Amino acid sequence: MYENMVDVLIYLYENYMDGETSPPADQGELEDELVQAGFTPAEIEQALTWLDELAAGVERPQYHDHTLGSIRVYDEAESRKLDVDARGLLLFLEQIGILDPVSRELVIDRLLAIEHASVSLEEVKWVVLLVLMSRPGREDAFSRMEDLVYNDEPIYLH
């Protein structure tokens, strides 16, 4: 039914991250619900680990705002995983103020943690949204990104 653990993240966002409904307090109950929704135990475990690692990255960011205005150079492994369109989208989001350098690096870290060879633009958008949601003080950027994720129009022109 679902393709990968990013679908688990999207499911969790759409069902619990709106603030109206809380996920089950017991992780076992949450995992059971996700299995009932059609996810595999491996996808569920990967998604929950991914979220734990995101929370850890938010608590101790490795990059500081002094990098504002700098250009991000991608290494070979990052370039293989993040194609030109993905990197272009990240640059665009940074240029319009949705991503700051710390958020950008968290997004790249979380994209690299996805266990497939490359990521789609849809996955990039969702990861940006999830990272922004987890960063205090980035509510405006989160709101703007949420509009872009749910908008059927292309985000930017080439």
N, C-alpha and C positions, 0 to 999 in steps of 0.2 A: 504494500500500500504506500509506504513512504520510502524515500530514496536514501536518506542519510541522517546523521545526528543533527544537522542544522534544522531539519524538519521538526525534531523534538523541541529545539529552542524556539522555533516559530510557534509551535503549539503552546508551549508554556507562556510565551509572551501574549499571545492572543487570548488565552483563557485565564491568566492570572495576573498579568502585569498591569492591568488597567486600574488596579486598586479597588475594584468593586468586589472581587472574589478572591479569597485567599486559597493557596494550595493546601492540600492536606498537611497537617503538622508532622505526621509520621512519614518519613521518607519511603518506607515500605508501601504505604497506601498510595503515595504519589507514583511510585514505580508500577504498582498494580494498575492504576488508572491509565498510565501511559501504555502498558502492555495491552489493556482493553481497547485503547485507541488505535492499536495496530503497529506500535513500535516494537523493535526487538530489544531484548535485554542489553545487548552490546551497544546499540544506539543510545539507549537510555543512560547507561553507565558513562559513555563518552560525553554526552550532553551535560550530565551532572558534574563530571570532572571538569569539563570546559568552564562551566559556570563558577565552580570553586576556584579555578585558576584565574578567572577574570576578577573575582572578588579579591584575591591575593594581589593581583597586579594593580588594582585600584588603590589598595591600602599602601602600597610601597612603589609608587611610580619611579622608573629609572631615568626619566627625562625631565628636564626643567624648562620653564618658560623662556630662558635665555636663548633657546633655539628658535624663537619666533622669527620668522622671515628667512630661515635657512632653507636650503633645498635638500630633500631627502634623496639619497643615492641608495639604490637597492642592490644587494649583492646577488650573485648568480642563483643561489637557491631561492631567494625571495622572488627574483624575476621569473623563474620557472613556475612558481606557484601562483604568482600574481601577474597575469598577462598585462599587456599595454593598456587595455581598457580598464582593468581593475586599478592599476596605478594611476591612470588618468582621472578616474573617478575620485580616488583619494586626494589627488592634487587639487581637483576642482572643489571638493568639499572643504579643503583647507583654505583655498583662496577666497571662498565666500563666507568663511568664518564659522562653518559648522564644526569642523575639526580644528583643535589646537594641536601643537606638537605632542603633548602628552597623550591626548586621545588618539591621535594618529598612530603613535607607537603601540598603544594598547590594541588598537584595531589590527595592526599588522601582526602583532604577537598572536592574537586570537585567530586570525585568518590562517597563519602558519600552523596552528594547532589542529586545524581541521584535517582529518585523515584521508584526503584524496589528493591527487596529483596537482589539480588546479582548482580555483574557486570561480564561481560564476558571479556576474554582476549582482544578481539577486542576493546571493550569499554575502557579498560585500556590503550591500545596503543593510541587510539584517544585522550583521555583526556591528556595523557603525551604530545602528539604533540601540543595540543591547549595551554596547560600551558607553554610549552617551547616557543611557538610562542609569547606569551604575555610578556615574561621576557626579558628585554633588557640585552644584554651581553651574551645571551645563544644561539646565532645564530648557532654556530658550533654544539652544542648539538641538536638543532632543526633540522639541516640538517641531522645529523646522524639518528635521530629518524624518520624523514620523509622517509629516505631510508629503515628503518626497517618496517615501516607501509606499504609501497608499495611493499615490497619484499615478494614473495610467500614462501620463505624458513622460517622454524621455527627460532625464534629469539635466542633461547638457547636450549641446550640439558639438560635433567634431569639427 
